[in-house]
Amino acid sequence: MTNVKQAGRLPKFRTLPHRGEPILRTRIGECFQGRKTMMPRDNGLLGSLPLPDFEQVAPHLQPCVLRQGLAFGESAAFDRHLCFITRGIAATSSLLENGDTMMVALAGREGVVGIPLLLAGPGAHDRATVIAAGQGWRLNVDLVRDDRHRFAALRSLLLAYTQALIEQIAQGAACNRHHSLEQRLCRCMLECMDRLPGNDIAVTHQSVAEMLGARRESVSEALGRLEAGRLVHCGRGHITVLDRPGVQARACECYRAVRDAHRRLLWPREREDADRMVAA
């Protein structure tokens, strides 16, 4: 069982006005240990909140380190907490009786881990696991569920995110049935890149195979074809995308469908602006 280091000593903070935005006065250094600190509004959901609504949520947020391999459902630090990711990637997988797994959804800085806790209440578990290490901010789910706390704007965003998550899972089911392994592999790499700062994905062939529900040998063959086409470079424990447009050309339409669903449901104004730019 993997736990967040110093989970029991996560610091608290207070907010002070500064240029219209709150300053988070924390002992963040104890948690992030010299790493570049990602603040709460670096998360897409928290960053989308109007400032007055964010200031109601901010005093209850706690920073946390997301180490690779962390299983949220097995960690006491996230037993009753949502995790708003600011850096890194978490993958939610479906587990079969024979031990096989298949990824059904990804979450990064655009989203949150812990939706089952929000919907089902006590006893629910999130099957998400960190596949790219990073940082996040915890929020006790009971505060969001409690109507006495004025978190209406956040609850609305979380409901919209839940709908986007449902569409991602549904699209993934169709993708797994109708598209080739190479198409799904390209889609997976693009979705990881959207959530990472660069074009290097720290992942092994075995991990990719588990995410896609495929044999490792089949994944290695597909990556070999992409590498022969100079679209990617495979190193020990990582994949570097050399030609993103080329990878996107080989991916199925599911990548664009899931991306557009997130924009439509979570950031409609941004989507409208993009459509106007295309029309112009």
C-alpha angles and dihedrals in degrees: 000000000000121000134189109257113252089005090155092053101051106150127240126218143194129221128241127184116256125162090334093306130092119250112222105227101198145141086244092149090070090059104035096036100211097323119133103275118234111204124219095260089058083078112088096228097045090042090055093056116103109252096252090053092046091051089058091053099039100077090058097052121105125193120236139181116236108209121196110267095025109150107208094201092056098044120095088208090068100034092114102009139099115220119216104200118219097172132013136031134270122197124205112211138189114232121211128204092255091056097256116139136198128190114242101174144007129213129190138148090324094064154018140259120224106054091140088060090053095048104035102031126207115014095029119125132201115223093204120130128190109249096169116037119236145117139290147167124250125219124184106246092215089067090058093045093048112090091204088074115074098234097128095127092050092047090053091051091048091052090051089049090050090055090049089049091052090051090049091053093045092048089048091055091054091044094053090051102044110026133073124252091250091053092049091046091054091048090051093050092049092050090050092049091052088060098042131072095234144020097267117100115196100214138119126232088248092054091050090049091053091048092051097038091239139123115273090232091056092050091049090052092050092048089048091057091049091048091050087054089052091241096120140012119219120209133168106300097349144071121212118202108219100176114031096178088052092050091047090051089058095045122094124251090261091084092060092040093056093043092050092047090056091049093047095049102034107027107023094156091056089049092051091050091050092049091051091051091052092047091050 
